[in-house]
Amino acid sequence: MIRVALPFHLRNLAHVGTEVEIDVEGPVTQRSVLDALEAKYPMLRGTIRDHVTQQRRPFLRFFACQEDLSLESPDVPLPEAVASAAEPYLIIGAIAGG
């Protein structure tokens, strides 16, 4: 089981609380977590990653264990604390403006 914390707008879209729990088969990577999240909550497809390129949407950031993973390869294994559900995988809405 993996814990995923979602930003307010995605929680509202999926009708869930602050965190969701998902099961991930195989290696725990950003790609496998997002694939499992979109499979469990199909209304989130295309909101976190582009439908075609699977690239992260510009105003979302990914964090785990106090590290920004937004620019990391989606196939790099996530920290053990995330894989063991000790820490959540965070999807954060980025803030823009000046």
Secondary structure, 3 states (H helix, E strand, C coil): CEEEECCHHHHHHHCCCCEEEECCCCCCEHHHHHHHHHHHCHHHCCCCECCCCCCECCCEEEEECCEECCCCCCCCECCHHHHCCCCCEEEEECCCCC
